Amino acid sequence: MSDPRVFFAAERTLLAWVRTGLTVMGFGFVVARFGLFLSLLAAQRTPMTAPTVSSSHFSNGVGIALVLLGAGAIVFAAIQHRAFILSLPVADLPPSLNRAFPVVLALFLGSLGLALAVYLAV
């Protein structure tokens, strides 16, 4: 008995993980840049003293960790999705859909997250 709802439920789960990973990556970017904003704000308030760098480094590290966490979640979800789709019987797979597109999209977004983490680190 064929039930394509299983395949579509797996697709929705992958897209939910992609959405969650993108949200965590975006939050990590904001956290990383917020430390820079605070350093610039402190430098404007007291222009004679050098800005403190420790808070900027801490928020940058936390932001990079969040970006890496989001990218890792997306890549892991893509790997899990691919393994699950390969375990489904052929009768449960819709013949007219491209089954590789969601996985390729997730891997591309995960690699963009890794590139963002490198950008924030440099």
CYANA upper distance limits for C-alpha pairs under 8 A (distance plus 0.5 A):
  1 MET  CA     91 ALA  CA      8.37
  2 SER  CA     91 ALA  CA      5.86
  2 SER  CA     92 ASP  CA      5.66
  3 ASP  CA     91 ALA  CA      8.21
  3 ASP  CA     92 ASP  CA      5.85
  4 PRO  CA      8 PHE  CA      6.99
  4 PRO  CA     91 ALA  CA      8.49
  4 PRO  CA     92 ASP  CA      5.30
  4 PRO  CA     93 LEU  CA      6.64
  4 PRO  CA     94 PRO  CA      7.05
  5 ARG  CA      9 ALA  CA      6.45
  5 ARG  CA     92 ASP  CA      8.49
  6 VAL  CA     10 ALA  CA      6.83
  6 VAL  CA     92 ASP  CA      7.71
  7 PHE  CA     11 GLU  CA      6.84
  7 PHE  CA     85 ILE  CA      7.71
  7 PHE  CA     88 LEU  CA      8.48
  7 PHE  CA     92 ASP  CA      7.15
  7 PHE  CA     93 LEU  CA      6.83
  7 PHE  CA     94 PRO  CA      8.45
  8 PHE  CA     12 ARG  CA      6.70
  9 ALA  CA     13 THR  CA      6.68
 10 ALA  CA     14 LEU  CA      6.73
 10 ALA  CA     81 HIS  CA      7.27
 10 ALA  CA     84 PHE  CA      8.36
 10 ALA  CA     85 ILE  CA      8.32
 11 GLU  CA     15 LEU  CA      6.74
 11 GLU  CA     81 HIS  CA      8.24
 11 GLU  CA    102 PRO  CA      8.18
 12 ARG  CA     16 ALA  CA      6.57
 13 THR  CA     17 TRP  CA      6.84
 14 LEU  CA     18 VAL  CA      6.72
 14 LEU  CA     77 ALA  CA      6.54
 14 LEU  CA     78 ALA  CA      7.26
 14 LEU  CA     81 HIS  CA      6.92
 14 LEU  CA    102 PRO  CA      8.35
 15 LEU  CA     19 ARG  CA      6.58
 15 LEU  CA    102 PRO  CA      8.41
 16 ALA  CA     20 THR  CA      6.64
 17 TRP  CA     21 GLY  CA      6.45
 17 TRP  CA     73 ALA  CA      7.47
 17 TRP  CA     74 ILE  CA      6.68
 17 TRP  CA     77 ALA  CA      6.85
 18 VAL  CA     22 LEU  CA      6.61
 18 VAL  CA     73 ALA  CA      8.20
 18 VAL  CA     74 ILE  CA      5.76
 18 VAL  CA     77 ALA  CA      8.09
 18 VAL  CA    106 ALA  CA      7.02
 19 ARG  CA     23 THR  CA      6.71
 20 THR  CA     24 VAL  CA      6.75
 20 THR  CA     70 GLY  CA      7.86
 21 GLY  CA     25 MET  CA      6.58
 21 GLY  CA     69 LEU  CA      8.09
 21 GLY  CA     70 GLY  CA      4.51
 21 GLY  CA     71 ALA  CA      6.61
 21 GLY  CA     72 GLY  CA      8.38
 21 GLY  CA     73 ALA  CA      6.26
 21 GLY  CA     74 ILE  CA      6.04
 22 LEU  CA     26 GLY  CA      6.56
 22 LEU  CA     70 GLY  CA      6.74
 22 LEU  CA     71 ALA  CA      8.08
 22 LEU  CA     74 ILE  CA      8.49
 23 THR  CA     27 PHE  CA      6.64
 23 THR  CA     70 GLY  CA      7.99
 24 VAL  CA     28 GLY  CA      6.58
 24 VAL  CA     66 LEU  CA      6.62
 24 VAL  CA     67 VAL  CA      6.96
 24 VAL  CA     69 LEU  CA      7.84
 24 VAL  CA     70 GLY  CA      5.57
 25 MET  CA     29 PHE  CA      6.79
 25 MET  CA     66 LEU  CA      6.50
 25 MET  CA     67 VAL  CA      4.60
 25 MET  CA     68 LEU  CA      7.79
 25 MET  CA     69 LEU  CA      7.96
 25 MET  CA     70 GLY  CA      5.50
 25 MET  CA     71 ALA  CA      7.39
 25 MET  CA    113 GLY  CA      7.34
 26 GLY  CA     30 VAL  CA      6.85
 26 GLY  CA     67 VAL  CA      7.73
 27 PHE  CA     31 VAL  CA      6.68
 27 PHE  CA     63 GLY  CA      7.98
 27 PHE  CA     66 LEU  CA      7.80
 27 PHE  CA     67 VAL  CA      8.25
 28 GLY  CA     32 ALA  CA      6.58
 28 GLY  CA     62 VAL  CA      7.63
 28 GLY  CA     63 GLY  CA      4.44
 28 GLY  CA     64 ILE  CA      6.71
 28 GLY  CA     65 ALA  CA      7.75
 28 GLY  CA     66 LEU  CA      5.15
 28 GLY  CA     67 VAL  CA      5.55
 29 PHE  CA     33 ARG  CA      6.70
 29 PHE  CA     63 GLY  CA      6.17
 29 PHE  CA     64 ILE  CA      7.79
 29 PHE  CA     66 LEU  CA      8.48
 29 PHE  CA     67 VAL  CA      7.27
 29 PHE  CA    120 LEU  CA      8.39
 30 VAL  CA     34 PHE  CA      6.39
 30 VAL  CA     63 GLY  CA      7.69
 31 VAL  CA     35 GLY  CA      7.35
 31 VAL  CA     59 SER  CA      6.43
 31 VAL  CA     60 ASN  CA      7.43
 31 VAL  CA     62 VAL  CA      7.63
 31 VAL  CA     63 GLY  CA      5.48
 32 ALA  CA     36 LEU  CA      7.77
 32 ALA  CA     56 SER  CA      8.33
 32 ALA  CA     59 SER  CA      5.67
 32 ALA  CA     60 ASN  CA      4.53
 32 ALA  CA     61 GLY  CA      7.57
 32 ALA  CA     62 VAL  CA      7.36
 32 ALA  CA     63 GLY  CA      4.78
 32 ALA  CA     64 ILE  CA      7.24
 32 ALA  CA    120 LEU  CA      7.87
 33 ARG  CA     37 PHE  CA      6.81
 33 ARG  CA     59 SER  CA      8.23
 33 ARG  CA     60 ASN  CA      7.45
 33 ARG  CA     63 GLY  CA      8.43
 34 PHE  CA     38 LEU  CA      6.72
 34 PHE  CA     56 SER  CA      8.50
 34 PHE  CA     59 SER  CA      7.69
 35 GLY  CA     39 SER  CA      6.72
 35 GLY  CA     55 SER  CA      6.75
 35 GLY  CA     56 SER  CA      4.76
 35 GLY  CA     57 HIS  CA      7.94
 35 GLY  CA     58 PHE  CA      8.24
 35 GLY  CA     59 SER  CA      5.78
 35 GLY  CA     60 ASN  CA      7.13
 36 LEU  CA     40 LEU  CA      6.75
 36 LEU  CA     56 SER  CA      6.07
 37 PHE  CA     41 LEU  CA      6.61
 38 LEU  CA     42 ALA  CA      6.59
 38 LEU  CA     56 SER  CA      8.06
 39 SER  CA     43 ALA  CA      6.68
 39 SER  CA     51 PRO  CA      6.41
 39 SER  CA     52 THR  CA      7.16
 39 SER  CA     53 VAL  CA      7.68
 39 SER  CA     55 SER  CA      8.32
 39 SER  CA     56 SER  CA      7.04
 40 LEU  CA     44 GLN  CA      6.81
 40 LEU  CA     51 PRO  CA      8.04
 41 LEU  CA     45 ARG  CA      6.93
 42 ALA  CA     46 THR  CA      6.87
 42 ALA  CA     51 PRO  CA      6.80
 43 ALA  CA     47 PRO  CA      5.78
 43 ALA  CA     49 THR  CA      7.88
 43 ALA  CA     50 ALA  CA      7.40
 43 ALA  CA     51 PRO  CA      5.84
 52 THR  CA     56 SER  CA      8.11
 53 VAL  CA     57 HIS  CA      6.70
 54 SER  CA     58 PHE  CA      6.67
 55 SER  CA     59 SER  CA      6.70
 56 SER  CA     60 ASN  CA      6.47
 57 HIS  CA     61 GLY  CA      6.53
 58 PHE  CA     62 VAL  CA      6.73
 59 SER  CA     63 GLY  CA      6.43
 60 ASN  CA     64 ILE  CA      6.59
 60 ASN  CA    120 LEU  CA      7.84
 60 ASN  CA    121 ALA  CA      8.18
 61 GLY  CA     65 ALA  CA      6.65
 62 VAL  CA     66 LEU  CA      6.73
 63 GLY  CA     67 VAL  CA      6.72
 64 ILE  CA     68 LEU  CA      6.63
 64 ILE  CA    117 ALA  CA      5.88
 64 ILE  CA    120 LEU  CA      7.10
 64 ILE  CA    121 ALA  CA      7.58
 65 ALA  CA     69 LEU  CA      6.54
 66 LEU  CA     70 GLY  CA      6.65
 67 VAL  CA     71 ALA  CA      6.67
 67 VAL  CA    113 GLY  CA      6.76
 67 VAL  CA    114 LEU  CA      8.03
 67 VAL  CA    116 LEU  CA      7.90
 67 VAL  CA    117 ALA  CA      6.54
 68 LEU  CA     72 GLY  CA      6.41
 68 LEU  CA    113 GLY  CA      7.24
 68 LEU  CA    114 LEU  CA      6.88
 68 LEU  CA    117 ALA  CA      6.94
 69 LEU  CA     73 ALA  CA      6.61
 70 GLY  CA     74 ILE  CA      6.85
 70 GLY  CA    110 GLY  CA      8.34
 70 GLY  CA    113 GLY  CA      7.87
 71 ALA  CA     75 VAL  CA      6.76
 71 ALA  CA    109 LEU  CA      7.82
 71 ALA  CA    110 GLY  CA      4.94
 71 ALA  CA    111 SER  CA      7.64
 71 ALA  CA    112 LEU  CA      8.38
 71 ALA  CA    113 GLY  CA      5.50
 71 ALA  CA    114 LEU  CA      6.88
 72 GLY  CA     76 PHE  CA      6.43
 72 GLY  CA    110 GLY  CA      7.24
 73 ALA  CA     77 ALA  CA      6.47
 74 ILE  CA     78 ALA  CA      6.73
 74 ILE  CA    106 ALA  CA      6.49
 74 ILE  CA    107 LEU  CA      7.64
 74 ILE  CA    109 LEU  CA      7.89
 74 ILE  CA    110 GLY  CA      6.12
 75 VAL  CA     79 ILE  CA      6.82
 75 VAL  CA    106 ALA  CA      6.94
 75 VAL  CA    107 LEU  CA      6.08
 75 VAL  CA    110 GLY  CA      6.00
 76 PHE  CA     80 GLN  CA      6.65
 77 ALA  CA     81 HIS  CA      6.45
 77 ALA  CA    106 ALA  CA      8.50
 78 ALA  CA     82 ARG  CA      6.63
 78 ALA  CA    102 PRO  CA      8.36
 78 ALA  CA    103 VAL  CA      5.73
 78 ALA  CA    106 ALA  CA      6.39
 78 ALA  CA    107 LEU  CA      7.14
 79 ILE  CA     83 ALA  CA      6.77
 79 ILE  CA    103 VAL  CA      8.22
 80 GLN  CA     84 PHE  CA      6.65
 81 HIS  CA     85 ILE  CA      6.59
 81 HIS  CA    103 VAL  CA      7.98
 82 ARG  CA     86 LEU  CA      6.71
 82 ARG  CA    103 VAL  CA      7.40
 83 ALA  CA     87 SER  CA      6.92
 84 PHE  CA     88 LEU  CA      7.11
 88 LEU  CA     92 ASP  CA      7.01
 88 LEU  CA     93 LEU  CA      7.87
 89 PRO  CA     93 LEU  CA      7.66
 99 ARG  CA    103 VAL  CA      8.24
100 ALA  CA    104 VAL  CA      6.61
101 PHE  CA    105 LEU  CA      6.49
102 PRO  CA    106 ALA  CA      6.58
103 VAL  CA    107 LEU  CA      6.64
104 VAL  CA    108 PHE  CA      6.55
105 LEU  CA    109 LEU  CA      6.69
106 ALA  CA    110 GLY  CA      6.59
107 LEU  CA    111 SER  CA      6.67
108 PHE  CA    112 LEU  CA      6.74
109 LEU  CA    113 GLY  CA      6.73
110 GLY  CA    114 LEU  CA      6.91
111 SER  CA    115 ALA  CA      6.73
112 LEU  CA    116 LEU  CA      6.63
113 GLY  CA    117 ALA  CA      6.74
114 LEU  CA    118 VAL  CA      6.84
115 ALA  CA    119 TYR  CA      6.66
116 LEU  CA    120 LEU  CA      6.66
117 ALA  CA    121 ALA  CA      6.63
118 VAL  CA    122 VAL  CA      6.77
